[in-house]
Amino acid sequence: MNPKFYHKIPADFLTGKAILILIVTLCSAFSFLLGYFVGKSQMEAPPALL
């Protein structure tokens, strides 16, 4: 990577906040994908007869 790029990153992002932001982002992305695939698999099932 370009070393000059690191000057543009805020100082707060390089502290422990970066780890917290990364964990929250990954958890929300995993939750979204899990809900998406579960909903998609339920849509492929035949509809229940009333």
PDB file of N, CA, C and O in Angstrom:
ATOM      1  N   MET A   1       0.838  -1.199   0.000  1.00  0.00           N
ATOM      2  CA  MET A   1       0.000   0.000   0.000  1.00  0.00           C
ATOM      3  C   MET A   1       0.875   1.251   0.000  1.00  0.00           C
ATOM      4  O   MET A   1       2.070   1.202   0.288  1.00  0.00           O
ATOM      5  N   ASN A   2       0.257   2.337  -0.322  1.00  0.00           N
ATOM      6  CA  ASN A   2       0.965   3.610  -0.371  1.00  0.00           C
ATOM      7  C   ASN A   2       1.168   4.130   1.051  1.00  0.00           C
ATOM      8  O   ASN A   2       0.183   4.321   1.763  1.00  0.00           O
ATOM      9  N   PRO A   3       2.405   4.364   1.493  1.00  0.00           N
ATOM     10  CA  PRO A   3       2.621   4.837   2.869  1.00  0.00           C
ATOM     11  C   PRO A   3       2.014   6.212   3.127  1.00  0.00           C
ATOM     12  O   PRO A   3       1.710   6.541   4.273  1.00  0.00           O
ATOM     13  N   LYS A   4       1.831   7.015   2.091  1.00  0.00           N
ATOM     14  CA  LYS A   4       1.256   8.346   2.294  1.00  0.00           C
ATOM     15  C   LYS A   4      -0.216   8.268   2.685  1.00  0.00           C
ATOM     16  O   LYS A   4      -0.780   9.240   3.190  1.00  0.00           O
ATOM     17  N   PHE A   5      -0.839   7.115   2.451  1.00  0.00           N
ATOM     18  CA  PHE A   5      -2.256   6.964   2.761  1.00  0.00           C
ATOM     19  C   PHE A   5      -2.514   7.023   4.263  1.00  0.00           C
ATOM     20  O   PHE A   5      -3.588   7.443   4.693  1.00  0.00           O
ATOM     21  N   TYR A   6      -1.525   6.603   5.068  1.00  0.00           N
ATOM     22  CA  TYR A   6      -1.742   6.529   6.511  1.00  0.00           C
ATOM     23  C   TYR A   6      -1.885   7.903   7.155  1.00  0.00           C
ATOM     24  O   TYR A   6      -2.406   8.006   8.265  1.00  0.00           O
ATOM     25  N   HIS A   7      -1.442   8.944   6.494  1.00  0.00           N
ATOM     26  CA  HIS A   7      -1.589  10.281   7.061  1.00  0.00           C
ATOM     27  C   HIS A   7      -3.041  10.733   7.025  1.00  0.00           C
ATOM     28  O   HIS A   7      -3.430  11.608   7.799  1.00  0.00           O
ATOM     29  N   LYS A   8      -3.845  10.160   6.151  1.00  0.00           N
ATOM     30  CA  LYS A   8      -5.232  10.588   6.006  1.00  0.00           C
ATOM     31  C   LYS A   8      -6.166   9.906   6.999  1.00  0.00           C
ATOM     32  O   LYS A   8      -7.317  10.320   7.140  1.00  0.00           O
ATOM     33  N   ILE A   9      -5.689   8.854   7.699  1.00  0.00           N
ATOM     34  CA  ILE A   9      -6.529   8.137   8.655  1.00  0.00           C
ATOM     35  C   ILE A   9      -6.569   8.921   9.966  1.00  0.00           C
ATOM     36  O   ILE A   9      -5.518   9.317  10.470  1.00  0.00           O
ATOM     37  N   PRO A  10      -7.757   9.154  10.530  1.00  0.00           N
ATOM     38  CA  PRO A  10      -7.843   9.869  11.813  1.00  0.00           C
ATOM     39  C   PRO A  10      -7.153   9.089  12.929  1.00  0.00           C
ATOM     40  O   PRO A  10      -7.049   7.864  12.872  1.00  0.00           O
ATOM     41  N   ALA A  11      -6.687   9.809  13.939  1.00  0.00           N
ATOM     42  CA  ALA A  11      -5.966   9.168  15.038  1.00  0.00           C
ATOM     43  C   ALA A  11      -6.893   8.279  15.860  1.00  0.00           C
ATOM     44  O   ALA A  11      -6.455   7.252  16.379  1.00  0.00           O
ATOM     45  N   ASP A  12      -8.170   8.655  15.989  1.00  0.00           N
ATOM     46  CA  ASP A  12      -9.102   7.856  16.779  1.00  0.00           C
ATOM     47  C   ASP A  12      -9.310   6.474  16.167  1.00  0.00           C
ATOM     48  O   ASP A  12      -9.557   5.507  16.887  1.00  0.00           O
ATOM     49  N   PHE A  13      -9.214   6.379  14.863  1.00  0.00           N
ATOM     50  CA  PHE A  13      -9.460   5.094  14.213  1.00  0.00           C
ATOM     51  C   PHE A  13      -8.334   4.108  14.486  1.00  0.00           C
ATOM     52  O   PHE A  13      -8.541   2.896  14.427  1.00  0.00           O
ATOM     53  N   LEU A  14      -7.144   4.618  14.785  1.00  0.00           N
ATOM     54  CA  LEU A  14      -5.997   3.742  15.018  1.00  0.00           C
ATOM     55  C   LEU A  14      -5.937   3.243  16.450  1.00  0.00           C
ATOM     56  O   LEU A  14      -5.056   2.452  16.786  1.00  0.00           O
ATOM     57  N   THR A  15      -6.855   3.687  17.305  1.00  0.00           N
ATOM     58  CA  THR A  15      -6.878   3.234  18.695  1.00  0.00           C
ATOM     59  C   THR A  15      -7.781   2.017  18.813  1.00  0.00           C
ATOM     60  O   THR A  15      -8.071   1.356  17.816  1.00  0.00           O
ATOM     61  N   GLY A  16      -8.226   1.718  20.027  1.00  0.00           N
ATOM     62  CA  GLY A  16      -9.077   0.559  20.254  1.00  0.00           C
ATOM     63  C   GLY A  16     -10.443   0.673  19.613  1.00  0.00           C
ATOM     64  O   GLY A  16     -11.158  -0.322  19.499  1.00  0.00           O
ATOM     65  N   LYS A  17     -10.818   1.876  19.192  1.00  0.00           N
ATOM     66  CA  LYS A  17     -12.124   2.039  18.559  1.00  0.00           C
ATOM     67  C   LYS A  17     -12.200   1.277  17.243  1.00  0.00           C
ATOM     68  O   LYS A  17     -13.280   0.840  16.844  1.00  0.00           O
ATOM     69  N   ALA A  18     -11.080   1.113  16.571  1.00  0.00           N
ATOM     70  CA  ALA A  18     -11.076   0.407  15.286  1.00  0.00           C
ATOM     71  C   ALA A  18     -11.507  -1.040  15.478  1.00  0.00           C
ATOM     72  O   ALA A  18     -12.241  -1.589  14.656  1.00  0.00           O
ATOM     73  N   ILE A  19     -11.052  -1.656  16.561  1.00  0.00           N
ATOM     74  CA  ILE A  19     -11.421  -3.046  16.829  1.00  0.00           C
ATOM     75  C   ILE A  19     -12.914  -3.139  17.119  1.00  0.00           C
ATOM     76  O   ILE A  19     -13.583  -4.057  16.646  1.00  0.00           O
ATOM     77  N   LEU A  20     -13.433  -2.198  17.889  1.00  0.00           N
ATOM     78  CA  LEU A  20     -14.858  -2.199  18.217  1.00  0.00           C
ATOM     79  C   LEU A  20     -15.705  -1.983  16.972  1.00  0.00           C
ATOM     80  O   LEU A  20     -16.719  -2.655  16.784  1.00  0.00           O
ATOM     81  N   ILE A  21     -15.295  -1.054  16.127  1.00  0.00           N
ATOM     82  CA  ILE A  21     -16.029  -0.794  14.881  1.00  0.00           C
ATOM     83  C   ILE A  21     -15.998  -2.034  13.991  1.00  0.00           C
ATOM     84  O   ILE A  21     -17.004  -2.378  13.371  1.00  0.00           O
ATOM     85  N   LEU A  22     -14.867  -2.694  13.925  1.00  0.00           N
ATOM     86  CA  LEU A  22     -14.739  -3.890  13.094  1.00  0.00           C
ATOM     87  C   LEU A  22     -15.633  -5.014  13.596  1.00  0.00           C
ATOM     88  O   LEU A  22     -16.274  -5.700  12.800  1.00  0.00           O
ATOM     89  N   ILE A  23     -15.681  -5.210  14.916  1.00  0.00           N
ATOM     90  CA  ILE A  23     -16.525  -6.266  15.489  1.00  0.00           C
ATOM     91  C   ILE A  23     -17.992  -5.980  15.221  1.00  0.00           C
ATOM     92  O   ILE A  23     -18.734  -6.880  14.826  1.00  0.00           O
ATOM     93  N   VAL A  24     -18.422  -4.744  15.428  1.00  0.00           N
ATOM     94  CA  VAL A  24     -19.826  -4.390  15.194  1.00  0.00           C
ATOM     95  C   VAL A  24     -20.183  -4.559  13.723  1.00  0.00           C
ATOM     96  O   VAL A  24     -21.258  -5.062  13.398  1.00  0.00           O
ATOM     97  N   THR A  25     -19.296  -4.147  12.840  1.00  0.00           N
ATOM     98  CA  THR A  25     -19.561  -4.277  11.402  1.00  0.00           C
ATOM     99  C   THR A  25     -19.664  -5.737  10.987  1.00  0.00           C
ATOM    100  O   THR A  25     -20.566  -6.106  10.234  1.00  0.00           O
ATOM    101  N   LEU A  26     -18.755  -6.566  11.468  1.00  0.00           N
ATOM    102  CA  LEU A  26     -18.792  -7.983  11.103  1.00  0.00           C
ATOM    103  C   LEU A  26     -20.023  -8.676  11.671  1.00  0.00           C
ATOM    104  O   LEU A  26     -20.628  -9.510  10.998  1.00  0.00           O
ATOM    105  N   CYS A  27     -20.403  -8.339  12.906  1.00  0.00           N
ATOM    106  CA  CYS A  27     -21.593  -8.960  13.501  1.00  0.00           C
ATOM    107  C   CYS A  27     -22.851  -8.558  12.745  1.00  0.00           C
ATOM    108  O   CYS A  27     -23.716  -9.397  12.496  1.00  0.00           O
ATOM    109  N   SER A  28     -22.964  -7.298  12.379  1.00  0.00           N
ATOM    110  CA  SER A  28     -24.157  -6.860  11.655  1.00  0.00           C
ATOM    111  C   SER A  28     -24.194  -7.478  10.261  1.00  0.00           C
ATOM    112  O   SER A  28     -25.265  -7.855   9.785  1.00  0.00           O
ATOM    113  N   ALA A  29     -23.052  -7.585   9.606  1.00  0.00           N
ATOM    114  CA  ALA A  29     -23.018  -8.206   8.279  1.00  0.00           C
ATOM    115  C   ALA A  29     -23.368  -9.688   8.367  1.00  0.00           C
ATOM    116  O   ALA A  29     -24.107 -10.198   7.525  1.00  0.00           O
ATOM    117  N   PHE A  30     -22.847 -10.382   9.371  1.00  0.00           N
ATOM    118  CA  PHE A  30     -23.160 -11.801   9.538  1.00  0.00           C
ATOM    119  C   PHE A  30     -24.640 -11.994   9.854  1.00  0.00           C
ATOM    120  O   PHE A  30     -25.268 -12.919   9.341  1.00  0.00           O
ATOM    121  N   SER A  31     -25.199 -11.127  10.694  1.00  0.00           N
ATOM    122  CA  SER A  31     -26.619 -11.219  11.030  1.00  0.00           C
ATOM    123  C   SER A  31     -27.483 -10.976   9.802  1.00  0.00           C
ATOM    124  O   SER A  31     -28.483 -11.665   9.598  1.00  0.00           O
ATOM    125  N   PHE A  32     -27.108 -10.008   8.990  1.00  0.00           N
ATOM    126  CA  PHE A  32     -27.870  -9.720   7.768  1.00  0.00           C
ATOM    127  C   PHE A  32     -27.824 -10.907   6.807  1.00  0.00           C
ATOM    128  O   PHE A  32     -28.855 -11.310   6.268  1.00  0.00           O
ATOM    129  N   LEU A  33     -26.628 -11.468   6.591  1.00  0.00           N
ATOM    130  CA  LEU A  33     -26.512 -12.600   5.670  1.00  0.00           C
ATOM    131  C   LEU A  33     -27.263 -13.818   6.196  1.00  0.00           C
ATOM    132  O   LEU A  33     -27.886 -14.543   5.419  1.00  0.00           O
ATOM    133  N   LEU A  34     -27.212 -14.049   7.499  1.00  0.00           N
ATOM    134  CA  LEU A  34     -27.928 -15.183   8.074  1.00  0.00           C
ATOM    135  C   LEU A  34     -29.432 -15.024   7.876  1.00  0.00           C
ATOM    136  O   LEU A  34     -30.107 -15.968   7.467  1.00  0.00           O
ATOM    137  N   GLY A  35     -29.957 -13.841   8.163  1.00  0.00           N
ATOM    138  CA  GLY A  35     -31.382 -13.589   7.951  1.00  0.00           C
ATOM    139  C   GLY A  35     -31.767 -13.664   6.491  1.00  0.00           C
ATOM    140  O   GLY A  35     -32.861 -14.122   6.161  1.00  0.00           O
ATOM    141  N   TYR A  36     -30.898 -13.228   5.623  1.00  0.00           N
ATOM    142  CA  TYR A  36     -31.181 -13.271   4.183  1.00  0.00           C
ATOM    143  C   TYR A  36     -31.292 -14.712   3.693  1.00  0.00           C
ATOM    144  O   TYR A  36     -32.237 -15.065   2.988  1.00  0.00           O
ATOM    145  N   PHE A  37     -30.314 -15.547   4.074  1.00  0.00           N
ATOM    146  CA  PHE A  37     -30.333 -16.927   3.595  1.00  0.00           C
ATOM    147  C   PHE A  37     -31.448 -17.736   4.239  1.00  0.00           C
ATOM    148  O   PHE A  37     -32.015 -18.615   3.590  1.00  0.00           O
ATOM    149  N   VAL A  38     -31.780 -17.462   5.501  1.00  0.00           N
ATOM    150  CA  VAL A  38     -32.892 -18.164   6.143  1.00  0.00           C
ATOM    151  C   VAL A  38     -34.200 -17.774   5.472  1.00  0.00           C
ATOM    152  O   VAL A  38     -35.033 -18.637   5.196  1.00  0.00           O
ATOM    153  N   GLY A  39     -34.389 -16.500   5.209  1.00  0.00           N
ATOM    154  CA  GLY A  39     -35.603 -16.058   4.525  1.00  0.00           C
ATOM    155  C   GLY A  39     -35.677 -16.592   3.111  1.00  0.00           C
ATOM    156  O   GLY A  39     -36.756 -16.934   2.629  1.00  0.00           O
ATOM    157  N   LYS A  40     -34.538 -16.666   2.441  1.00  0.00           N
ATOM    158  CA  LYS A  40     -34.518 -17.183   1.072  1.00  0.00           C
ATOM    159  C   LYS A  40     -34.856 -18.669   1.050  1.00  0.00           C
ATOM    160  O   LYS A  40     -35.565 -19.132   0.156  1.00  0.00           O
ATOM    161  N   SER A  41     -34.354 -19.415   2.026  1.00  0.00           N
ATOM    162  CA  SER A  41     -34.639 -20.851   2.059  1.00  0.00           C
ATOM    163  C   SER A  41     -36.103 -21.108   2.408  1.00  0.00           C
ATOM    164  O   SER A  41     -36.676 -22.096   1.951  1.00  0.00           O
ATOM    165  N   GLN A  42     -36.715 -20.242   3.206  1.00  0.00           N
ATOM    166  CA  GLN A  42     -38.127 -20.420   3.539  1.00  0.00           C
ATOM    167  C   GLN A  42     -39.014 -20.048   2.360  1.00  0.00           C
ATOM    168  O   GLN A  42     -40.110 -20.592   2.228  1.00  0.00           O
ATOM    169  N   MET A  43     -38.573 -19.140   1.505  1.00  0.00           N
ATOM    170  CA  MET A  43     -39.370 -18.763   0.344  1.00  0.00           C
ATOM    171  C   MET A  43     -39.428 -19.898  -0.677  1.00  0.00           C
ATOM    172  O   MET A  43     -40.421 -20.032  -1.391  1.00  0.00           O
ATOM    173  N   GLU A  44     -38.380 -20.713  -0.754  1.00  0.00           N
ATOM    174  CA  GLU A  44     -38.353 -21.803  -1.721  1.00  0.00           C
ATOM    175  C   GLU A  44     -39.264 -22.952  -1.311  1.00  0.00           C
ATOM    176  O   GLU A  44     -39.630 -23.775  -2.150  1.00  0.00           O
ATOM    177  N   ALA A  45     -39.638 -23.022  -0.031  1.00  0.00           N
ATOM    178  CA  ALA A  45     -40.531 -24.081   0.428  1.00  0.00           C
ATOM    179  C   ALA A  45     -41.930 -23.838  -0.132  1.00  0.00           C
ATOM    180  O   ALA A  45     -42.312 -22.689  -0.357  1.00  0.00           O
ATOM    181  N   PRO A  46     -42.693 -24.899  -0.359  1.00  0.00           N
ATOM    182  CA  PRO A  46     -44.059 -24.706  -0.864  1.00  0.00           C
ATOM    183  C   PRO A  46     -44.921 -23.985   0.161  1.00  0.00           C
ATOM    184  O   PRO A  46     -44.760 -24.222   1.358  1.00  0.00           O
ATOM    185  N   PRO A  47     -45.821 -23.123  -0.260  1.00  0.00           N
ATOM    186  CA  PRO A  47     -46.658 -22.382   0.694  1.00  0.00           C
ATOM    187  C   PRO A  47     -47.602 -23.313   1.440  1.00  0.00           C
ATOM    188  O   PRO A  47     -48.079 -24.308   0.894  1.00  0.00           O
ATOM    189  N   ALA A  48     -47.860 -22.977   2.687  1.00  0.00           N
ATOM    190  CA  ALA A  48     -48.754 -23.796   3.510  1.00  0.00           C
ATOM    191  C   ALA A  48     -50.193 -23.604   3.051  1.00  0.00           C
ATOM    192  O   ALA A  48     -50.610 -22.501   2.696  1.00  0.00           O
ATOM    193  N   LEU A  49     -50.927 -24.684   3.068  1.00  0.00           N
ATOM    194  CA  LEU A  49     -52.338 -24.618   2.676  1.00  0.00           C
ATOM    195  C   LEU A  49     -53.171 -24.199   3.878  1.00  0.00           C
ATOM    196  O   LEU A  49     -53.022 -24.751   4.968  1.00  0.00           O
ATOM    197  N   LEU A  50     -54.039 -23.231   3.676  1.00  0.00           N
ATOM    198  CA  LEU A  50     -54.881 -22.752   4.776  1.00  0.00           C
ATOM    199  C   LEU A  50     -56.176 -23.526   4.822  1.00  0.00           C
ATOM    200  O   LEU A  50     -57.018 -23.268   5.682  1.00  0.00           O
TER     201      LEU A  50
END
